[in-house]
Amino acid sequence: MAELLLELLSEEIPARMQARAAGDLKRLVTDRLSGCGLAHAHAEAHVTPRRLALVVDGLPLRQPDVRTERRGPRVDAPERAIQGFLKSVGKSRDEVEERATARGTFLFVTLEQAGADTRTVLPELLVDAIRQMPWQRSMRWARNSFRWVRPLHQVLALFDGEPLDGRLELGATGIAFCDRTQGHRFLAPDPFRVTDFARYRAGLRHAFVILDREERKQIILEQATALAEARGLSLRNDPGLLDEIAGLVEWPSPLLGRIDPQFMSVPPEVLVTAMRSHQKYFALLDADGTLAACFVTVSNMAPEPERDATIVAGNEKVLRARLADARFFWDQDRAVTLEERVPALADVAFFEGLGTLADRAARMEALADDIAGMLGLADTAPARRGARLAKADLTTEMVGEFPELQGIMGRYYAEHDGETGEVCAAIADHYAPLGPSDRVPTAPVSVCVALADKLDTLVGFFAIGEQPTGSRDPYALRRAALGVVRIIRENRLRLPLTRLIGAALAAYRDVGTADGLFEFIVDRLAVHLRTEGLRHDLIAAVRGTGEEDDLVRLIARVEALAGFLDSSDGGNLLVAYRRASNIVRIEESRDGCHYDGTPREERFAQPEEHELYRYLLEADARLGPLIRQEGFLEAMTVLAGLRQPVDSFFDEVTVNVDQPQIRENRLWMLGTITRTMNRVADFSGIEA
């Protein structure tokens, strides 16, 4: 068994693409190895800013021999057919076997193909895998036609300790496979020879490159935490930034810098965003959790006191300039109130066909008022106010520089303007939740404005035909719909979804209908509930009653139905339902009519018919009030009571008898069973 080592050395790979690229390289190579019959024991991929590496252990030195059997024509087939078969397999007539089968006597031949040396198979295989790398963005360079994420300099390819004889053609030029690599661009740029993965990894470490991404992350985290704790501070938790920085450095060395105190009066979110998004600095926190006047930057150089001091001073200087701009924006923006900024929204287009941001603000204001009324808020004015001002911070200099602070800066400016606390909170919270794990607004005014924001977006885009298709969702409508679902569900809001959609549509003046939006939102609910183990078919079954647009009620009904079907009564009754509906369907198809009539008691011939019909009448009378009063568990208990009389009916009563009227009556009875059960849910859509 032998080892395959591949390294692709290039210019710096964008950090956000690195982890996926490592996984893609591993998949592409191992899939091709398996396709060539080359089994392996273990494969692992690594990535640094300048290199993608893959090691595959336990490869055989040679492909296995392949033995296949082919069947030819019958022995009495025309001679031309037989000769054609013999020619195709390269055999003579006496080298093939005649074998009797159930369909006659045929010619058979066994073919043996010797496996090739693995070393001869690998070069073409690796080149094909490299060419198929699915980069999100790629480029050409020089006169080459080959595309890669960044200019590719070198391909190291070793098998069993020796370089492979291969070449990656780029178009005008090419890169021959080699057995050498390079370390850190500045600290150890000289090439060195490699013979196996162990020496490769050790050689890189000696050349100031830590190959393992997780190890780089751990070094950054431990050393940055130690720097913070030495000054009585803590590192602000930021896994996303840690991932990104690990993709920017090959030899991480965290360093502590200081923020000029004059900037600490700027909102902390601004400071964090400026450091995180633009400079890739970690923010530090004081013991009370407030932002400290320090940061951690991660150098890509080995520690050296004089150089480190220069690096820190340079980073502090850059940050000082960045924060000076932020403080200027902060001071300038507060000179104009949010209310005074609302007219400027008329100069900003929202989307073609959906007006400007001023139009959007007016629609949100009207919709938030409607929602507040539906929720029974005594005073709807705060909801209207929050919706009116929610988008005003989009015209500020600060949000123009830091778009990720929209909403957050609106709250600060609203507080400065003297707006009430609930209005300020609504402005800050109206984008939430931004994802499946993001927090959901809970304050009533915030809920109204957040729902208004998302419903206005959904209704508008659906009305102009911009619904998501397949995996394409450029306007994040699935996220908006999930936001509506989570806000309603987690706050247990009793809001009729169709009325909400209608209220949102009424705020528009010249768009069509939002066809399909109700189903789209409920589909998002179904996806959300599936993550909690609730079956999608049960959601569809409850929706199949055609009367449920209260999401809280819908979920309660689904949960009650799930519990019922998990019981022996529920499982057996579902079987009986299917039996009844199948019999009716078959007989309707045969007779060309519908058996949807009401059973007539004078036609009953057996006591089981009387017993079942009596219980069906009682169940029908009880189910309506129970469902209206949201007694869903009690409704399931009523259904459970059907099991015994239904079982007795099927055990003792023959449906298809010779007497036409009795047969018709019994088919009506089966139809009544399904209709009664369908008052709770459409059981026909429930999977086995």
RAFENNOR-V631340 format. One line per field, one symbol per residue. ss: DSSP state (a for helix, b for strand, c for the rest). burial: I if it has 16 or more other C-alpha atoms within 10 Angstrom, else O. Layout:
ss: ???
burial: ???
//
This chain:
ss: cbbbbbbbbbccccaaaaaaaaaaaaaaaaaaaaaccccccbbbbbbbccbbbbbbbbbccbcccbbbbbbbbbccccaaaaaaaaaaacccaaacbbbbbccbbbbbbbbbbcccbaaaaaaaaaaaaaacccccccbccccccccbcccbbbbbbbbccbbcccbbbccccbbbcbcbbbccccccccbbbcccaaaaaaaaaaccccccaaaaaaaaaaaaaaaaaccccbbcccaaaaaaaaccccccbbbbbbccaaaccccaaaaaaaaaaaaccbbbbcccccbbbbbbbbbcccccaaaaaaaaaaaaaaaaaaaaaaaaaaaaaccccaaaaaaaaaacbccccccbaaaaaaaaaaaaaaaaaaccccccaaaaaaaaaccaaaacaaaaacaaaccaaaaaaaaaacccaaaaaaaaaccccccccccccccaaaaaaaaaaaaaaaaaaaacccccbccbccccaaaaaaaaaaaaaacccccbaaaaaaaaaaccccccccccaaaaaaaaaaaaaacccccaaaaaaaaccccccbaaaaaaaaaaaaaaaacaaaaaaaaaaaaaaaaaaaaaaaacccccccccaaacccaaaaaaaaaaaaaaaaaaaaaacccaaaaaaaaacaaaaaaaaaaacccccccaaaaaaaaaaaaaaaaaacccccaaaccc
burial: OOIIIIIIIIOIIOIOIIIOIIOIIIIIIIOIIOOIIIIIOOIOIIIIIIIIIIIIIOIIIIIIOOOOOOOIIIIOOOOOOIOOIIOOOOOOOOOIOOOOOOOOOIIIIOOOOOOOOIIOIIIOIIOOIIOOIOOOOOOOOOOOOIIIIIIIOIIIIIIIIIIIOIIIOIOOOOOOIIIIIIIIOOOOOOOOOIIIIOOIIOIIIOIIIIIOIOOIIOIIIOIIIIIIOOOOIIIIOOOOOIIIIIIIIIIIIIIIIIIOOOIIOIIOOIIIIIIIOOOIIIIIIIOOOOIIIIIIIIIIIOOOOOOIOOIIOOIIOOIIOIIOOIIOIIOOIOOOIIOOIIOOIIOOOIOOOIOIIIIIIIIIIIIIIIIIOIIOIOOIIIIIIIIIIIIIIIIIIIIOOIOOIIIIIIIIIIOOIOIOOIIIIIIIIIIIIOOOOOOIIOOIIIIIIIIIIIIIIIIIIIIOOOIIOOOOOOOOIIIIIIIIIIIIIOIOIOIOIOOIIOIIIIIIOOIOIIOOIIOIIIIIIIOIIOOOOIIIIIIIIIIIOOOIIIIIIIIOIIIIIIOIIOOOIIIIIIOIIOOIIOIIIOIOOOOOOOIIOOIOOOOIOOOIIIOIIOIIOOIIOOIOOIIOOOIIIOIIIIIIIIIOIIIOIIOOIOIOOOOOOIIIIIIIIIIIIIIIIIIIIIIIOIOO
//
